[in-house]
Amino acid sequence: MADPLRGWGCLERLLLFLLLETLWGAGAGQIRYSVLEELDKGSFVGNIAKDLGLDPRELTEHGVRIVSRGRTQLFSVNPRSGSLVTAGRIDREELCAQSARCLVSFNILLENNMKIYGVEIEIIDINDNFPRFRDEEVKVKVNENAATGTRLALPFARDADVSMNSLQSYQLSPNMHFSLDQKSGTDGQKYPELVLERPLDREKVAVHDLLLTALDGGDPILSSTMYVRVMVLDANDNAPLFTQSEYRVSVPENIPVGTQLLALTATDPDEGINGELTYSFHNEEDKISETFQLDSNLGEISTLQSLDYEESRFYLMEVVAQDGGALLASAKVLVTVQDVNDNVPEVILTSLASSVSEDCLPGTVIALFSVHDGDSGENGETVCSIPRNLPFKLEKSVDNYYHLLTTKALDREEISDYNITITVIDSGNPPLCTESHISLNVADINDNPPIFPQTSYSTYILENNPRGISILSVTAHDPDSGNNAKVTYSLAEDMFQGMSLSTYVFINSNTGILYALGSFDYEQVKELQLWVMASDSGDPPLSSNMSLSLFVLDQNDNAPKILYPSIPTDGSTGVELAPRSAEPGYLVTKVVAVDRDSGQNAWLSYRVLKVSEPGLFTVGLHTGEVRTARALLDRDMLKQSLVVVVQDHGQPPLSATVTLTVAVADNIPDVLADLDSLKPSSYADDSSLMLYLVVAVAVVSCVFLAFVIVLLALRLRRWHSSSQLQASGSRLAGMPTSHFVGVDGVGAFLQTYSQGISLTANSRDSHVIFPQPNYADTLISQGSCGKSEPPLISEKINVNEELGVIQVTLVTTTAVLQPRRGVPLLASTERSISFSRRKEIISPPRNRENWTLPLAL
């Protein structure tokens, strides 16, 4: 690759690098430089010795070296001059691709005192890449009946440079039918499109040859060209159409190769070859074609190789559906790769002290190590910890470096050596962890005060809390034993709003639980700053304190208050004027309300709860402005009333209402005249309403009267039928006994039996009742008066104990007079009724006389 600075002199280069070098200082252990790409090996980057505050001769004495992980060494330190120089040519495009900023980070370690400094170098892009089309020539097909303004997508050019050195614009060779337009995608890429300016005629010109030029914004400007051959085809009425303009799919990085990701669907209402669609990638990168496969017939996208989230987090591709008539449609496909927790955190020990003195001060550095996880996002977030029962702590340094420090003096008589386990766990699901062990020999100790895990706490409590509720439990640890380890808690004396803090909260001296002595009101107290002291019982006692911030959270305990319109003291409602000539959107009045709460609890919304004329007025949801929704008509009432409700967004929401009276008139005298004219009409409305009520009551009364008449008619008909039956029975009773045929000296003409069967559904017992015959319509001879059985009834009862069925056979004999001779004929009917012990009921056939009913015996 050509070096645009190769022809410069040494002096010019030195001045340029001094101008480009950017150093923000070594604050918080971070040093920053900037350097151009493609510089020769050994090019000056920055004076690292000066920035570290060291003399170049001291670099070797301090043991300065560059610490970097998993990357080729791009920079080195010149021990003679103390300068940071390039270790070789740096290609920004190879290093950072299309990133807006290209930053290279590494660390510089001073071996003698185990101090580490972060260095960040920005690689500045130069215009060393031409815009490049993938193909030198492209063919574009267009239908001859394409409408003016039709757009044809063209392949876009790629420029490896960034910012102004990247692709900026396109140019099209002059022609009569097409113009050039370009669009910017969500990824920042510029896409050229041909726009049809004049209708095409294939019979005159079948092919249009155009030249497309891509230009970047560098100095000098670099460009490349591509030949575009536009093929004019015969008419094809309908173009393909995708169901979506953009398809999105998210897949985990560990899916098997060959997995189908999604299926694109495009439709074309044409028939034959013009309706047959083929799918293909458009403007795809080599990485896309190597990773994904597109079925040209089905539009299914599947993977050709495994995905790696650490390599690429998403893939953006364009799919084109083209029919046989050369019409096409394109859709964007965004494949997002989801990170899978597949990398175990690793601990890299940089420096370690094998032993430490007994009288070392707290904060003595024992070891320096770094933690790295190859995953990203939550899967790459790590938590480093050591056992809490050890007198050590971890302190995070720059990047992912940690210092292992002593937190107190050590006692060799109690513990002579420590085996420290460093546990690193990531935040993936499931989480992965690793452990590293450090052995430390101890050489001497002294007493320690109680220690809080944190120097400051913050907690929250809802207002209107119950009295005596626990707020927070604080704990301090004292490594001593006996009374020296007994910790008591107390609050530092302070004043708030003229009152002692002890009137608001109380802390249990033994447990460290903080209680609320009263109910907090957010509108009065929003925050309390407390100091919690932990003291041991030693002699003299040692203590420590920590800062506690108590925040009171707001509750929705205040309803909105309406400021305007205010309710008059005389009990009447205010009247707002709306002229007859008011146009839609005319501002009639504005409801103003406030809420004493804060945040979401104080967000107010306005709406109409009740209105006398629906659709006439609207209320602004957030402004409370009452406006006319349409023009006022002559038929509209002169006096309009609407109820506006103001509601907050708390849980549960609180609200307030106000009633507005709007008079439709141009001035106040018209209002008074109109209000006087409203009274008769109201009376007329009341009279019409009363008329409707009277008519409704009359209709209901008529329906009820008709029902009573029908019921009485049915009753009279039944009574008339029963009286006719009694009359016919009395005529038969007057006939002589010689006309009757007797059985065993007993004469009978007609006997009426009431045979009733009473069944109870879903019950264990069923009852069959045979009442005694009614002899009211029967003439009995003198010889039969002494018999107790009915003369013409033969009863046969067959009991089958084995089957559990009882069969009752009833034989009814009826005597009927002949019309002429007066001789009665005997008609006998035999009915068999079977009773079963079973619970189920078997319905009898209609054409038979025998049926079975369940009977519990």
Secondary structure by P-SEA (a helix, b strand, c coil): cccccccccaaaaaaaaaaacccccccccbbbbbbbccccccccccccccccccccccccccbbbbbbccccccccccccccbbbbccccccccccccccbbbbbbbbbbcccbbbbbbbbbbbbcccccccccccbbbbbbbccccccbbbbcbbbbbccccccccccccccccccbbbbbbbccccbbbbbbbbcbbbbcccccbbbbbbbbbcccccccbbbbbbbbbbbccccccccccccbbbbbbccccccccccbbbbbbbcccccccbbbbbbccccaaaaaccccccccbbbbbcbbbbccccccccbbbbbbcccccbbbbbbbbbbbbcccccbbbbbcccccccccccccccccccbbbbbcccccccbbbbbccccccbbbbbcccccccccccbbbbcccccccbbbbbbbcccccccbbbbbbbbbbbccccccbbbcccccccccccccccccccbbbbbbbcccccccbbbbbbcccccccccccccccccccccbbbbcbbbbcccccbbbbbbbbbcccccccbbbbbbbbbbbbcccccccccccccccccbbbbbbbccccccccccbbbbbbbcccccccbbbbbbccccccccccccccccbbbbccccccccccbbbbbbbbbcccccccbbbbbbbbbccccaaaaaaaaaaaaaaaaaaaaaaaaaaaaaaaaaaaaaaaaaaaaaaaaaaaaaaaaaaaaaaaaaaacccccccccccccccbbbbbbbbbbbccccbbbbbbccccccccccccccccccccccbbbbbbbcccccbbbbbbbbbbbbbcccccbbbbbbbbbbbbbbcccbbbbccccccbbbbbbcc
